Structure formats: structure tokens, C-alpha cells
Amino acid sequence: MKYERKISEAVIKRLPRYYRFLEDLMNMGISRVSSKDLSVRTGLNPSQIRQDFYCFGGFGLQGYGYDVESLFNEIKKILGLDTTYNLVIVGAGNLGQALAKHIPQQKKGFKVVGIFDVKSSLLGAKIGDIEIMHIDKLGECIRENNVDIAALTVPGNYAREAAEMVIKQGIKGIWNFAPIELKENPDVVIENIHLIDSLMVLGYKISNK
């Protein structure tokens, strides 16, 4: 779902949080929720929540609140989760294997269709029902499965090479876990994930508590 006006990165980053809590409410059989109720659950200000939803036209009625299932489905569409994105993982080390195990359990519109490496000791091993294959087979897998996203879990000194490789194969998005910042590319969307940054923030919060 595309929007004419520019939506801020901060708003987009909060949407998965709303999505998770709304799914929890649906599982509990709760059909209606107010911005105040969502505030208690998410830790966000009610005014901020209303402003975020207003960016997409608003979804609630004054005095009624939000229909949980309808709001959940709208956010699902906004996040593009009303379709399934095929994903490959480049790098079958500990982190790559952990992602391969974790993503299928989430069932959030993403499907791992291949995991690749160059180490002979890893080739042929299975993560669930997915076999670790040699990187030489990456292009074939991407073409045959219409792969949208490549997760890079390679060492930093291989990240740029791996990124160039998947971009040449027509990948639309890169989920980069390598300890190096990949620069924006006009042909692909790049999300750099820095796990150690989050750990540093945690350290700061502990030391300043």
C-alpha cells in the first residue's frame, strides 16, 4: 500500500509495535480498544498513537475507539504483510541459522526459501526443511522463487561483495546484519541492523537507572 505523502521513519518503526499488541488483543478475544488502552500496553502517549494513525487517515471513532481486527488488518496492509515475501539468507553461521529457525515461527508474511554459505562443513546441513547450499546456487534460487529480500549475516569484510551479488540478481530489499553500514542504493531498499548498538543502549539505561 502506497501513500502520496511522505510518512516519517519514526512512525513506520512504531507500526510493527502496534501490530504485535493488536494481535495479542485479538488472541484474547478483545474486539475494541481505545488509544488510552493502547498507550498502557505500548508505553506510547495516547496523543502520539492518534497522530500516528492519522498519518494513514485515522481508523477510530470518537467515543468508540478502534475496532481491533479492522485496525490490525489495516496496519497489516500498510506494512505489506497481506502478501508473502520470499527471503534468502546469505551466511549460514550461528546468526544465519538462528534467523532461519526464527522467521518461519513468526508467520508474519516472510518465508525463508534458501540459506547459503561457502564453508564445506556447513553445506548439506538442514535448518528445518531448508538445506544449506553453496553460494553458487544463490542466483538460481532467487530466480526460481521470485525472492524479494536477502538477509546478510556474513562477516563485515564480505558484506559489500554479498550485497552487490544479490542486487545483480534483482533483490528488492537487503536486511543487513553484517557489522558494516551498507549505503543506500537506488535499486534496492537497505535496512542495516546493528545488534551491538541495541546492547549499548541497554548498557546506558542500566548505568543511568
NULOLUM-62031 format. One line per field, with one value per residue: y, z, x of N, C-alpha, C in turn. Coordinates in pm, 1 decimal. Layout:
# NULOLUM-62031
n_py	[Y/...]
n_pz	[Z/...]
n_px	[X/...]
ca_py	[Y/...]
ca_pz	[Z/...]
ca_px	[X/...]
c_py	[Y/...]
c_pz	[Z/...]
c_px	[X/...]
***
This chain:
# NULOLUM-62031
n_py	[-119.0/211.3/552.5/891.3/1111.0/1176.2/953.2/961.9/810.5/743.1/700.3/478.1/288.0/244.4/108.9/-185.1/-242.6/-167.0/-351.4/-600.0/-582.0/-549.9/-793.4/-958.3/-870.0/-953.7/-1229.9/-1260.7/-1221.3/-964.1/-703.2/-428.6/-125.5/154.5/456.0/519.1/273.5/135.9/288.6/220.4/-42.7/-26.4/169.9/411.5/756.0/848.8/1056.6/1053.2/806.1/844.1/1045.3/905.1/714.6/887.4/971.4/790.0/829.0/786.0/565.2/524.2/596.5/875.6/841.1/576.7/436.1/200.3/-56.4/-362.2/-583.8/-472.5/-256.2/-395.2/-536.1/-323.6/-209.4/-425.8/-431.3/-185.0/-234.1/-412.3/-678.3/-829.6/-985.9/-1239.3/-1239.1/-1371.9/-1490.5/-1499.6/-1622.9/-1514.5/-1646.5/-1882.0/-1907.9/-1895.4/-1682.5/-1663.4/-1918.1/-1902.6/-1704.8/-1838.0/-2036.6/-1889.7/-1708.4/-1859.1/-1935.0/-1705.6/-1632.0/-1399.4/-1303.1/-1348.9/-1567.5/-1803.9/-1923.1/-2019.2/-2081.6/-1986.1/-2051.5/-2069.0/-2244.8/-2569.1/-2741.7/-2674.7/-2706.8/-2882.3/-2942.8/-2920.7/-2672.7/-2684.7/-2757.0/-2666.0/-2678.8/-2607.2/-2442.4/-2410.4/-2093.6/-2054.6/-2138.7/-1945.0/-1741.1/-1892.9/-1987.8/-1746.5/-1657.9/-1870.8/-1872.5/-1622.2/-1427.9/-1171.9/-1049.8/-1033.3/-1155.1/-1059.6/-1218.1/-1221.7/-1195.0/-864.2/-786.1/-914.4/-817.7/-604.3/-720.1/-935.9/-795.9/-665.6/-889.0/-997.1/-783.9/-769.1/-988.3/-906.4/-856.1/-695.9/-590.6/-551.6/-699.2/-621.4/-765.7/-764.9/-635.6/-369.6/-64.9/-53.0/142.5/346.3/245.7/311.6/109.1/-77.1/-145.0/-86.6/-213.6/-159.3/-346.2/-314.9/-495.4/-468.6/-200.8/-178.3/-322.1/-154.0/65.6/-52.0/-92.3/172.7/252.4/88.7/178.2/433.4/415.2]
n_pz	[0.0/-100.7/-15.4/-83.8/50.4/234.8/484.5/809.7/917.9/1185.6/1254.5/1091.4/1207.7/1445.2/1379.7/1358.1/1627.7/1718.2/1566.6/1678.5/1940.9/1887.2/1767.9/1988.5/2141.5/1980.2/2000.7/2262.4/2250.1/2251.7/2118.6/2083.2/2125.2/2289.4/2231.4/2468.2/2602.1/2432.0/2479.0/2740.9/2699.8/2507.0/2595.2/2477.7/2420.7/2431.1/2258.3/2072.2/1954.4/1830.6/1649.2/1490.9/1366.0/1229.6/1023.6/828.8/765.5/982.7/1199.1/1389.2/1586.9/1752.0/2092.2/2062.0/1993.1/1862.0/1626.5/1685.0/1514.2/1257.0/1262.8/1300.2/1055.8/875.6/942.8/884.4/604.3/544.8/622.1/432.5/470.6/380.0/181.2/79.5/137.0/-16.4/104.7/124.0/297.0/336.0/440.6/666.2/934.2/1297.5/1349.7/1104.3/1093.3/1319.1/1243.6/1030.2/1168.5/1330.7/1179.6/1027.7/1239.9/1315.1/1117.6/969.9/713.2/580.9/419.5/440.6/186.1/113.8/221.5/235.5/193.2/196.3/322.4/337.6/547.5/636.3/429.1/297.0/540.9/735.4/813.6/977.6/723.1/527.3/323.0/359.5/110.8/-145.1/-222.5/-493.6/-596.2/-543.1/-720.6/-891.4/-711.9/-631.2/-870.1/-935.8/-721.6/-704.8/-527.1/-283.5/-75.7/75.4/344.1/504.1/669.5/698.2/754.8/816.1/621.4/393.9/331.3/147.5/-98.0/-96.9/-96.5/-346.7/-506.3/-460.0/-537.2/-810.8/-885.8/-876.0/-632.7/-409.6/-155.3/118.1/415.0/641.3/851.0/887.3/1038.5/931.2/769.7/507.1/220.3/98.0/-193.2/-519.6/-643.5/-460.6/-139.7/172.8/492.4/767.0/1035.4/1355.6/1600.8/1823.2/1882.9/2001.5/2232.3/2353.6/2409.1/2598.4/2799.0/2864.1/2969.8/3195.3/3346.1/3404.7/3549.9]
n_px	[84.3/67.6/138.4/55.3/165.3/465.9/563.0/690.8/1000.1/1007.3/737.4/676.5/844.2/714.2/484.4/504.5/506.6/250.4/112.1/188.0/79.8/-193.6/-246.9/-213.7/-431.6/-645.1/-611.3/-681.9/-947.2/-1047.7/-1230.9/-1249.2/-1065.5/-918.1/-722.8/-606.1/-603.2/-428.9/-206.9/-136.7/-57.9/146.0/317.7/339.8/247.1/-100.8/-182.6/24.3/-17.6/-269.2/-197.2/-14.9/-182.5/-345.4/-185.3/-233.5/-490.1/-646.9/-832.8/-1021.9/-1324.0/-1458.6/-1525.4/-1575.9/-1347.0/-1114.0/-1174.4/-1047.2/-974.2/-1013.3/-833.6/-595.6/-583.2/-564.5/-316.1/-160.4/-184.5/-64.6/197.7/260.1/212.6/8.4/73.9/314.4/658.2/934.2/1243.5/1598.6/1887.5/2209.1/2493.3/2554.8/2618.4/2609.7/2424.9/2286.3/2168.5/2007.5/1823.3/1700.8/1567.3/1398.6/1234.4/1029.8/864.5/737.3/552.1/472.8/433.4/669.4/891.5/1141.5/1336.8/1578.5/1916.8/2253.3/2608.2/2970.6/3131.1/3246.8/3196.4/2945.9/2768.3/2491.9/2380.8/2076.4/1836.2/1559.5/1344.4/1505.6/1783.4/2128.3/2296.5/2553.7/2696.9/2707.8/2468.8/2290.4/2184.8/2020.5/1828.9/1708.6/1592.0/1414.6/1238.4/1131.3/1248.1/1238.4/1381.0/1703.7/1879.6/2167.0/2415.7/2686.2/3047.2/3184.7/3377.4/3293.4/3050.2/2981.8/3047.6/2870.1/2629.6/2636.9/2624.2/2363.9/2206.6/2255.9/2113.5/1857.9/1730.7/1500.9/1515.3/1746.2/1838.0/2046.8/2274.1/2540.4/2840.6/2875.6/2801.9/2581.6/2546.9/2274.0/2096.6/1983.9/1845.1/1757.4/1612.5/1756.2/1805.5/1982.4/2095.2/2206.4/2306.5/2473.6/2451.8/2201.4/2252.1/2438.0/2275.8/2111.7/2302.9/2359.3/2108.7/2092.6/2310.1/2230.0/2002.2]
ca_py	[0.0/331.2/676.8/1005.2/1194.2/1108.8/912.6/965.7/682.8/715.2/643.0/344.4/197.6/212.1/25.8/-325.6/-249.9/-169.7/-477.5/-708.1/-568.6/-575.2/-939.0/-1012.0/-838.8/-1043.4/-1363.4/-1258.0/-1203.2/-823.9/-653.1/-283.1/-70.4/299.3/498.6/512.9/132.1/104.3/358.7/138.4/-164.4/0.8/266.2/533.8/855.1/835.0/1156.8/1004.6/695.6/901.4/1114.2/803.1/657.2/993.8/975.5/697.1/858.9/759.4/440.8/511.9/687.1/939.7/780.6/432.6/377.3/130.5/-196.9/-427.1/-663.4/-382.7/-181.8/-493.3/-565.1/-203.6/-198.6/-538.2/-386.4/-76.0/-295.9/-501.9/-816.8/-901.3/-1073.5/-1312.9/-1206.2/-1478.9/-1438.4/-1588.9/-1584.4/-1532.4/-1663.5/-1986.4/-1921.6/-1901.7/-1585.2/-1703.4/-2034.1/-1857.1/-1638.9/-1940.9/-2107.4/-1797.3/-1642.8/-1938.9/-1942.5/-1580.5/-1633.4/-1260.1/-1262.1/-1370.6/-1709.8/-1834.8/-2024.5/-2067.7/-2031.7/-2010.4/-2028.6/-2125.6/-2341.4/-2707.1/-2808.4/-2638.4/-2742.6/-3005.8/-2946.9/-2867.9/-2588.9/-2719.2/-2831.4/-2591.6/-2725.5/-2505.5/-2464.4/-2328.6/-1961.7/-2062.4/-2167.7/-1833.5/-1679.6/-1986.0/-1988.6/-1617.5/-1653.6/-1972.0/-1848.0/-1480.6/-1380.7/-1027.5/-998.6/-1110.6/-1124.3/-1080.3/-1248.1/-1253.1/-1103.3/-730.9/-771.0/-976.7/-763.5/-528.8/-816.2/-1011.2/-703.5/-649.0/-1016.1/-1013.7/-674.3/-809.7/-1092.3/-844.5/-846.2/-565.5/-540.1/-617.5/-694.3/-636.1/-788.3/-756.8/-520.5/-262.3/8.5/-53.1/269.5/339.2/214.6/345.5/-11.1/-169.7/-88.2/-147.0/-195.9/-200.1/-385.9/-315.6/-555.9/-417.4/-68.1/-200.4/-364.4/-34.0/143.5/-120.9/-61.4/311.1/259.3/25.1/263.4/558.1/387.0]
ca_pz	[0.0/-111.1/26.3/-159.3/131.7/299.6/623.1/875.3/955.7/1324.7/1253.8/1032.2/1303.6/1554.3/1331.0/1399.4/1770.5/1724.0/1504.8/1776.7/2051.4/1835.5/1750.4/2123.0/2180.8/1904.3/2059.2/2391.1/2224.2/2272.2/1987.3/2074.4/2208.0/2278.7/2226.0/2606.6/2628.6/2357.4/2546.2/2856.2/2652.3/2427.4/2661.0/2398.0/2457.7/2351.7/2152.1/1970.0/1885.4/1741.5/1540.7/1402.0/1285.1/1142.9/904.9/730.8/750.3/1105.8/1190.7/1501.2/1600.3/1883.0/2185.9/2036.7/1989.5/1739.7/1610.4/1691.1/1394.3/1142.3/1274.8/1276.2/912.9/806.1/965.0/809.3/465.6/538.6/632.9/318.3/517.8/320.7/81.6/137.1/79.2/-11.5/161.3/133.0/396.9/286.5/560.9/745.1/1066.9/1408.8/1332.5/988.7/1130.5/1415.4/1165.2/953.7/1261.8/1396.0/1089.4/999.8/1357.3/1328.9/1022.4/953.8/574.1/528.6/406.9/405.2/80.3/90.4/305.3/154.9/252.8/116.0/404.0/305.3/669.1/658.4/313.0/308.1/669.5/721.4/916.3/949.7/597.0/430.1/316.2/334.5/-22.1/-180.2/-272.7/-639.5/-631.6/-497.0/-831.3/-937.5/-610.2/-636.3/-992.1/-933.1/-612.8/-703.6/-395.2/-266.8/29.4/113.9/475.8/501.9/801.4/666.7/818.4/758.7/502.7/279.5/319.3/22.9/-207.9/-92.1/-135.3/-491.8/-566.0/-457.5/-615.5/-951.4/-909.7/-875.7/-499.0/-385.6/-22.7/190.1/561.8/664.1/987.8/890.5/1119.1/844.3/715.7/362.2/177.2/20.0/-334.2/-588.0/-695.2/-354.1/-6.2/265.8/636.3/842.0/1172.3/1438.2/1727.6/1932.3/1918.4/2096.3/2357.4/2413.3/2465.3/2721.8/2897.4/2908.4/3054.5/3323.6/3421.9/3441.1/3614.8]
ca_px	[0.0/149.0/75.5/104.0/253.0/579.6/542.1/821.6/1061.2/970.0/602.3/686.0/908.3/620.7/374.5/513.4/473.7/104.2/70.3/205.7/-15.0/-327.5/-259.1/-234.3/-569.5/-732.7/-598.4/-751.9/-1089.8/-1085.0/-1272.0/-1242.6/-958.9/-901.8/-582.8/-558.5/-571.8/-306.6/-98.2/-96.8/6.8/266.2/406.1/340.5/147.4/-223.8/-181.8/117.5/-84.4/-370.4/-126.3/40.9/-290.5/-397.4/-99.1/-289.1/-631.8/-721.4/-909.1/-1114.9/-1436.4/-1458.4/-1619.0/-1583.5/-1213.5/-1074.5/-1207.8/-916.2/-945.4/-1003.6/-708.7/-489.6/-577.2/-517.6/-172.0/-102.9/-174.8/33.5/330.1/280.5/209.2/-103.6/136.2/427.3/787.8/1033.6/1367.8/1714.3/1986.7/2346.2/2574.4/2487.8/2678.6/2514.5/2317.2/2206.6/2087.2/1906.4/1718.8/1629.3/1478.3/1305.6/1139.0/909.7/779.1/664.3/440.6/432.7/441.3/804.1/921.6/1280.2/1337.2/1714.0/2025.1/2373.4/2739.7/3079.7/3204.3/3209.2/3148.6/2805.2/2687.3/2415.1/2309.3/1941.2/1774.1/1420.5/1340.7/1585.9/1921.6/2230.1/2353.3/2669.5/2661.0/2696.7/2330.5/2207.9/2112.4/1917.3/1723.4/1640.4/1509.3/1309.5/1143.3/1092.5/1290.0/1230.8/1469.3/1821.8/1934.8/2311.8/2472.3/2825.6/3143.3/3184.0/3461.7/3227.7/2915.0/2960.7/3050.3/2744.8/2522.7/2644.7/2583.1/2218.0/2147.4/2265.1/2012.7/1725.4/1672.4/1438.5/1549.0/1855.6/1830.4/2190.2/2319.9/2686.5/2884.4/2921.8/2687.7/2567.3/2488.9/2151.4/2114.0/1858.2/1778.2/1720.6/1592.2/1851.6/1781.8/2100.9/2064.1/2326.7/2267.4/2555.8/2400.8/2093.0/2313.7/2496.9/2164.9/2073.2/2406.1/2338.1/1990.5/2124.1/2404.2/2163.5/1875.6]
c_py	[123.6/454.0/793.1/1089.2/1109.7/1078.3/903.9/825.9/643.4/650.6/499.6/244.3/162.1/117.2/-121.6/-345.1/-254.4/-304.2/-592.1/-701.6/-593.1/-724.4/-1006.4/-989.6/-929.5/-1184.2/-1373.5/-1236.5/-1061.3/-761.1/-502.1/-230.0/80.6/332.6/495.4/370.3/91.9/170.1/277.3/16.9/-138.2/92.5/396.3/626.5/839.9/932.8/1113.5/893.8/749.0/972.1/1014.7/747.3/760.3/1006.8/890.1/715.0/836.2/634.0/429.1/610.3/744.0/877.7/630.9/367.4/308.2/-12.5/-271.7/-501.6/-575.4/-306.5/-273.2/-517.9/-445.2/-188.7/-310.3/-498.3/-279.5/-132.3/-392.5/-648.0/-893.1/-984.5/-1147.3/-1276.8/-1326.0/-1418.9/-1543.4/-1533.8/-1616.0/-1530.3/-1759.3/-2011.6/-1922.2/-1807.5/-1622.4/-1820.3/-1994.6/-1788.1/-1741.2/-2017.8/-2016.7/-1744.7/-1728.8/-1945.8/-1818.4/-1572.3/-1492.4/-1213.3/-1278.8/-1520.4/-1728.8/-1947.7/-2077.1/-2005.7/-2076.9/-1977.8/-2085.5/-2232.6/-2482.9/-2780.6/-2780.2/-2688.9/-2878.0/-3019.2/-2882.9/-2785.4/-2603.7/-2803.1/-2761.9/-2636.8/-2610.0/-2539.0/-2373.1/-2198.7/-1960.7/-2084.3/-2054.7/-1773.4/-1764.3/-1986.5/-1860.2/-1610.9/-1750.0/-1943.3/-1702.7/-1416.5/-1228.1/-971.9/-1092.7/-1062.8/-1156.7/-1100.1/-1292.9/-1160.6/-969.6/-716.6/-838.6/-912.0/-691.9/-621.4/-894.3/-923.7/-685.3/-773.6/-1028.2/-902.9/-709.1/-913.6/-1037.1/-836.3/-705.1/-504.2/-620.7/-591.3/-724.8/-647.7/-782.6/-630.3/-409.9/-196.2/0.9/74.4/246.6/319.8/243.6/223.5/-104.2/-95.2/-161.5/-112.2/-250.8/-227.3/-395.7/-366.6/-496.9/-278.4/-80.2/-241.0/-244.9/54.2/81.4/-90.8/77.7/319.9/198.1/117.6/393.0/537.6/444.2]
c_pz	[0.0/-71.5/-46.4/-77.3/201.8/445.1/689.6/914.9/1096.8/1333.4/1201.9/1132.1/1421.2/1509.2/1368.5/1547.0/1789.3/1673.3/1605.0/1887.0/2006.2/1813.4/1885.2/2168.5/2109.3/1963.5/2194.6/2374.7/2246.0/2136.1/1971.9/2169.1/2184.8/2269.2/2366.6/2642.9/2556.9/2421.1/2662.7/2809.9/2581.0/2495.8/2584.2/2443.2/2371.3/2234.8/2037.0/1887.2/1786.5/1622.4/1439.2/1309.7/1188.5/1016.0/791.9/716.0/876.3/1090.3/1297.7/1493.8/1741.5/1971.8/2169.4/2044.0/1856.6/1741.3/1593.6/1562.0/1271.4/1143.8/1247.9/1126.8/832.4/820.9/891.1/662.2/450.0/539.2/518.4/355.1/469.8/201.4/149.8/62.2/94.2/22.5/156.7/238.1/341.2/407.6/654.7/878.2/1174.3/1390.0/1216.0/1020.6/1227.2/1342.3/1090.2/1042.0/1312.5/1302.3/1058.8/1118.0/1370.3/1237.1/999.8/808.6/511.8/528.3/362.1/302.9/50.9/186.5/241.8/230.2/157.7/192.3/377.0/426.3/697.1/546.9/331.3/438.5/650.6/842.7/894.4/823.2/487.6/437.0/288.1/203.1/-46.0/-244.5/-424.5/-685.5/-594.6/-608.6/-879.9/-842.2/-615.4/-755.5/-983.0/-829.6/-603.9/-568.4/-391.2/-178.1/51.9/251.0/471.5/643.8/784.0/744.8/744.5/630.2/378.5/247.5/187.1/-99.0/-215.2/-137.5/-286.9/-564.0/-571.4/-535.5/-763.9/-986.8/-898.6/-741.4/-475.9/-251.2/41.3/339.0/609.5/812.0/999.7/966.3/1035.3/783.2/563.1/321.0/93.8/-127.8/-405.6/-634.5/-586.4/-222.3/91.3/410.3/709.2/987.4/1251.4/1578.4/1844.6/1975.3/2022.4/2232.5/2429.0/2476.6/2596.2/2832.5/2952.7/3005.6/3191.6/3408.4/3468.3/3510.7/3756.4]
c_px	[87.6/68.4/140.6/201.5/358.8/546.7/678.0/868.7/1020.0/832.0/605.8/744.0/815.9/509.5/386.0/478.2/322.2/52.2/77.1/101.3/-158.5/-350.7/-282.5/-378.5/-668.8/-729.9/-667.9/-901.9/-1139.2/-1112.3/-1260.2/-1135.8/-950.6/-753.4/-522.6/-519.3/-442.3/-185.1/-44.8/-16.8/139.4/365.8/418.6/228.8/21.6/-229.9/-90.7/53.9/-187.9/-305.8/-69.6/-66.6/-348.1/-314.0/-155.0/-440.2/-713.0/-804.8/-1018.0/-1229.3/-1436.1/-1565.7/-1632.0/-1446.7/-1190.2/-1126.1/-1075.8/-882.9/-927.8/-871.8/-589.5/-472.3/-527.3/-366.1/-98.8/-84.5/-67.9/175.6/359.3/274.0/86.6/-57.6/250.0/554.3/881.1/1169.6/1476.8/1810.0/2124.6/2438.4/2504.0/2557.1/2570.8/2396.4/2226.8/2115.7/1976.4/1790.9/1634.6/1531.6/1366.8/1197.1/1016.3/813.0/690.9/542.1/384.5/445.7/578.7/834.9/1066.0/1278.9/1477.0/1813.5/2157.1/2502.4/2844.4/3156.7/3155.1/3152.1/3001.1/2714.0/2619.5/2340.3/2171.4/1900.5/1624.5/1418.7/1421.2/1731.3/2016.7/2299.5/2473.9/2622.5/2645.7/2552.8/2234.7/2122.8/1996.9/1799.0/1640.9/1545.7/1391.2/1201.5/1095.5/1124.2/1292.9/1342.8/1587.0/1868.3/2083.9/2362.6/2617.3/2919.1/3146.8/3264.3/3403.1/3092.7/2890.0/2958.8/2919.5/2628.2/2520.2/2593.5/2430.4/2147.3/2147.8/2158.5/1870.7/1656.1/1617.5/1479.3/1660.9/1838.0/1972.0/2226.3/2471.9/2728.2/2946.5/2798.8/2688.6/2495.4/2363.4/2182.8/1982.2/1779.2/1725.4/1703.4/1684.3/1815.0/1903.6/2063.3/2193.6/2290.6/2345.6/2510.3/2290.3/2147.2/2377.3/2390.8/2119.2/2172.6/2390.0/2220.7/2014.2/2210.3/2339.9/2029.6/1874.8]
***
